């Protein structure tokens, strides 16, 4: 009962803040919290948790009331390196970070 989101264009540090709130929560409660949270990355996490619950209900015949979020893993992935022109012909580096999300559900 697992779901993955690979190469998400959000910094892993920012996702980890929301991921720590969802860890060890009931699946339905986690979905409600993520749906109304005003952070951009909460929407991405919502989709992954929803996918994991759908996988559990469809493949393992589990009920939504019995599911709980066991692990939330946020891994660093590719860093795209770009540059931004500044004055006097110089440039500044911009690092566009990406992350992988893994969510595993368990039965209460």
C-alpha positions as CSV (number, residue, x, y, z in Angstrom):
1,X,0.0,0.0,0.0
2,X,2.4,2.6,-1.3
3,X,2.4,5.5,-3.8
4,X,5.3,7.4,-5.4
5,X,5.7,10.8,-7.0
6,X,9.0,11.2,-8.8
7,X,10.8,14.3,-10.0
8,X,8.4,16.8,-8.4
9,X,9.7,20.3,-9.0
10,X,9.6,21.4,-5.3
11,X,12.5,21.6,-2.8
12,X,12.6,18.7,-0.4
13,X,13.1,21.0,2.5
14,X,9.8,22.7,1.9
15,X,7.9,19.4,1.4
16,X,9.4,17.9,4.6
17,X,7.6,20.6,6.7
18,X,4.2,19.4,5.6
19,X,5.2,15.7,5.5
20,X,6.1,15.8,9.2
21,X,2.5,16.9,10.0
22,X,0.9,14.0,8.0
23,X,3.1,11.2,9.4
24,X,1.3,8.7,11.7
25,X,-2.1,10.3,10.9
26,X,-5.2,8.6,9.8
27,X,-5.6,8.5,6.1
28,X,-8.9,10.4,6.0
29,X,-7.7,13.0,8.5
30,X,-4.5,13.5,6.5
31,X,-6.5,14.0,3.3
32,X,-8.7,16.6,5.0
33,X,-5.7,18.5,6.4
34,X,-3.8,18.5,3.1
35,X,-6.8,19.6,1.1
36,X,-7.3,22.8,3.0
37,X,-3.7,23.7,3.8
38,X,-2.6,26.9,2.0
39,X,0.8,25.6,0.9
40,X,1.6,24.7,-2.8
41,X,3.3,21.5,-1.9
42,X,0.4,20.3,0.2
43,X,-1.5,19.8,-3.0
44,X,1.2,17.5,-4.4
45,X,1.3,15.5,-1.1
46,X,-2.5,15.3,-1.2
47,X,-2.4,13.6,-4.6
48,X,0.1,11.1,-3.5
49,X,-1.8,10.2,-0.3
50,X,-5.0,9.9,-2.3
51,X,-3.3,7.6,-4.8
52,X,-2.0,5.5,-1.9
53,X,-5.5,5.1,-0.4
54,X,-6.9,4.3,-3.8
55,X,-4.2,1.6,-4.2
56,X,-5.0,0.1,-0.8
57,X,-8.8,0.1,-1.4
58,X,-8.6,-1.3,-4.9
59,X,-5.7,-3.8,-4.7
60,X,-5.7,-4.9,-1.0
61,X,-9.4,-4.6,-0.3
62,X,-8.9,-2.3,2.7
63,X,-11.4,0.2,4.1
64,X,-10.6,3.9,4.3
65,X,-11.4,4.0,8.1
66,X,-8.7,1.3,8.8
67,X,-5.8,3.1,6.9
68,X,-3.2,5.2,8.5
69,X,0.0,6.9,7.1
70,X,3.0,4.9,8.3
71,X,5.9,6.5,6.5
72,X,6.4,9.6,4.4
73,X,9.8,9.8,2.7
74,X,11.0,12.9,0.9
75,X,14.2,12.3,-1.0
76,X,16.4,14.8,-2.8
77,X,16.5,14.3,-6.6
78,X,18.0,16.1,-9.6
79,X,19.1,19.7,-9.1
80,X,18.7,21.8,-12.3
81,X,21.4,24.5,-12.5
82,X,20.4,27.7,-14.2
83,X,21.9,31.2,-14.3
84,X,20.5,34.6,-14.0
85,X,22.2,37.7,-15.6
86,X,23.1,40.5,-13.3
87,X,25.0,43.8,-13.8
88,X,28.5,44.2,-15.4
89,X,28.2,41.0,-17.4
90,X,28.2,38.7,-14.5
91,X,25.7,36.0,-13.5
92,X,24.3,34.4,-10.5
93,X,23.5,30.7,-10.1
94,X,20.0,29.5,-9.5
95,X,19.5,25.9,-8.2
96,X,16.1,24.4,-9.1
97,X,15.7,21.5,-6.8
98,X,13.4,18.5,-7.3
99,X,12.3,15.7,-5.0
100,X,10.8,12.2,-4.8
101,X,7.9,11.5,-2.5
102,X,7.1,8.0,-1.1
103,X,4.1,7.4,1.0
104,X,3.3,4.1,2.7
105,X,0.0,3.2,4.4
106,X,-0.7,0.7,7.0
107,X,-3.6,-0.8,8.8
108,X,-4.4,0.5,12.3
